[in-house]
Amino acid sequence: MSEQIQQLLNLEVTPVAVTFHDTQPDGVSRVEKVEASGCTYWRRAAEGKTFYTQASDHYNCPIGCYTHNVELPDAQMAELENTLGLMEELGYITMEEVPGIPRQENPFKCTVYSPLADATDTPDVVIISGTPRQMMLLMEAATTAGIGTENGVMGRPTCAVVPAVIQGGRSVNSLGCIGNRVYTALSDDDFYFAFPGKHIDTLVEKLETIVNANQALAEYHQQRQAEI
């Protein structure tokens, strides 16, 4: 399925699978390096690595800990409060917005990150990054598959797409945020599409139809344009 998605969309970045576990998964090694942000683990998985993280592997990312319901020690909780305070001082966010940010309902225990092609379990969330044209095709396929987004396009924080997908059971688009773009080196021309892994079969089936339809419609519109 991952190969089909990449070929249909001509993706440059490998789709990533995110799967939550209650206990340490068998046959998977813990991440070798604790990263500065939770979304950096997406980048590592897109680079071909499969690993799991524990709560402490996310302590460097207070915002990601909030969205993923990671219980923070006092020092990291203070950092979260300081980060939110800075964001409010800069006019980036208001404290009234915070309760509305999607957040995992269950406390964080263990998460496996991998390239979608290497996922051994059905992922809770599949994350794809790409151009507006590629995301357009995915959005159209998701709508046809009955899992289209209902809430427009999300912005900050990018990591909130994970709980948003899990809670809504539908696809979610995110323009990303400045933290994500710094930590993952996401191109200025790209953004994200995320969807529940359990719907991947239907989505890929519809995606093939949508891609073929768009190719035919492109020819139709080009001919029509030339005739008018």
Secondary structure, 3 states (H helix, E strand, C coil): CHHHHHHHHCCCCCCEEEEEECCCCCCCCECCCCCCCCCHHHHHHHCCCCEEEEHHHHCCCHHHHHHCCCCCCHHHHHHHHHHHHHHHHCCCCCHHHHHHCCCCCCCCCEEEEEEHHHCCCCCCEEEEEECHHHHHHHHHHHHHHCCCCCCCEECCCHHHHHHHHHHHCCCEEECCCHHHHHHHCCCCCCEEEEECHHHHHHHHHHHHHHHHHHHHHHHHHHHHHHHC
